[in-house]
Amino acid sequence: MEPPLFTRGLHPMSLFSVEKTVTLAAAKQAAEAAEKFAAANNWKMAIAVVDVGANLLYLARMDGALIGSVSVAERKARTAVQFKCPSKDLQDGLAAGATSLLSLDILPFEGGIPIMVDGAIAGAIGASGVGPEQDGQAAQAGIDALRSASK
């Protein structure tokens, strides 16, 4: 029988990575900022925040927002984490002819933005309820609030 892993002379931390992930408090702060931005523009939206593993952490659906916007917001956030880029980048790729994107389990439309911490993705925010451009603006308001709070 082999000795336990940690007695083989290997430093335990060399075998594992430590990822930063968005906290519930940060998720709420980002979603509330996106909601405030949407309300100021008279938009009714759903806002989702996912962690580094693309798991739903926080969800808000404003009064009057379409129920379908809930799953769209969540998928935009997951897309941003899974592809490590704003979902708008994939929208632009689709517009440029990368139709193979349609075969993936993603939502290639603006409104999903990664939450970055020290150059790494810690989660993402997704917004849905108006048009892709407005969804992206609301999501960006959430990102901006986190940036302001971390200064």
Beta strands, then each sheet from edge to edge (+ up, - down):
strand 1: 46-51
strand 2: 56-61
strand 3: 112-117
strand 4: 120-128
sheet 1: 2+ 1- 4+ 3-
end
